[in-house]
């Protein structure tokens, strides 16, 4: 399953970082970003998605809260080995 490209539509009522986190989560669940894969640096992702660096940083925090990625200081950010069920990630992000 292929995920459509990210759309940084500024007219959307949803926060940009949430839409970016949702997009990256969709890529993880679709297998485009496989478990254990190292994600690009936040600044590189900002350039890739056409958003500010701090938007990517906040999206990464959201994905960590959903249990989809982990960050190792000095090493990088990785997709977790065991992807949690969708209902768990939705309830985790709703409660924050």
C-alpha positions as CSV (number, residue, x, y, z in Angstrom):
1,X,0.0,0.0,0.0
2,X,1.4,3.4,-1.0
3,X,0.9,6.5,1.1
4,X,0.0,9.7,-0.9
5,X,2.6,12.5,-0.7
6,X,2.5,14.9,2.3
7,X,0.4,18.0,1.7
8,X,1.4,21.0,3.8
9,X,-1.9,22.7,3.3
10,X,-1.9,25.7,5.6
11,X,-5.6,26.1,5.4
12,X,-6.3,22.9,7.3
13,X,-7.7,23.2,10.8
14,X,-5.4,20.5,12.1
15,X,-2.0,21.4,13.4
16,X,0.8,20.9,10.8
17,X,2.9,18.8,13.2
18,X,-0.1,16.4,13.8
19,X,-0.7,16.0,10.1
20,X,3.0,15.3,9.6
21,X,3.1,12.8,12.4
22,X,-0.1,11.2,10.9
23,X,1.6,11.0,7.5
24,X,4.8,9.4,8.9
25,X,2.7,7.0,10.9
26,X,0.8,6.0,7.7
27,X,4.2,5.4,6.0
28,X,5.3,3.2,9.0
29,X,2.1,1.2,9.0
30,X,2.2,0.8,5.2
31,X,5.7,-0.6,5.4
32,X,7.4,2.3,3.6
33,X,9.4,2.9,6.8
34,X,10.3,-0.6,8.1
35,X,10.9,-1.6,11.8
36,X,14.4,-0.8,12.9
37,X,14.9,1.7,10.1
38,X,16.8,4.9,10.9
39,X,14.9,8.0,10.0
40,X,16.7,10.9,8.3
41,X,17.9,13.8,10.5
42,X,15.1,16.2,11.5
43,X,16.6,19.0,9.3
44,X,16.7,16.7,6.3
45,X,13.0,15.7,6.9
46,X,12.1,19.4,7.2
47,X,13.6,19.9,3.7
48,X,11.9,16.8,2.4
49,X,8.5,17.8,3.6
50,X,8.8,21.5,3.1
51,X,8.2,22.4,6.7
52,X,10.1,24.1,9.5
53,X,12.6,22.1,11.5
54,X,10.7,22.7,14.7
55,X,7.6,21.2,13.0
56,X,9.4,18.0,12.4
57,X,10.8,18.0,15.9
58,X,7.3,18.3,17.3
59,X,6.0,15.6,15.0
60,X,8.8,13.3,16.2
61,X,7.8,13.9,19.8
62,X,4.2,13.0,18.8
63,X,5.4,9.8,17.2
64,X,7.5,8.9,20.3
65,X,4.4,9.4,22.4
66,X,2.5,7.1,20.1
67,X,5.2,4.4,20.6
68,X,6.1,4.3,16.9
69,X,9.7,5.6,17.0
70,X,12.6,5.8,19.5
71,X,15.5,8.2,19.7
72,X,18.9,7.3,20.8
73,X,21.0,10.4,21.7
74,X,23.9,10.7,19.4
75,X,22.8,7.8,17.2
76,X,19.5,8.9,15.6
77,X,15.8,8.1,15.5
78,X,14.5,4.7,14.6
79,X,11.2,3.0,13.8
80,X,10.4,0.7,16.7
81,X,10.8,-3.1,16.1
82,X,7.2,-3.9,17.2
83,X,4.6,-1.5,15.8
84,X,1.8,-1.0,18.3
85,X,-1.8,-1.6,17.2
86,X,-3.5,1.4,15.7
87,X,-6.0,1.7,18.5
88,X,-3.2,2.0,21.1
89,X,-1.5,4.9,19.2
90,X,-4.8,6.7,18.7
91,X,-5.7,6.5,22.4
92,X,-2.2,7.6,23.4
93,X,-2.3,10.7,21.2
94,X,-5.9,11.5,22.2
95,X,-4.9,11.5,25.9
96,X,-2.1,14.1,25.5
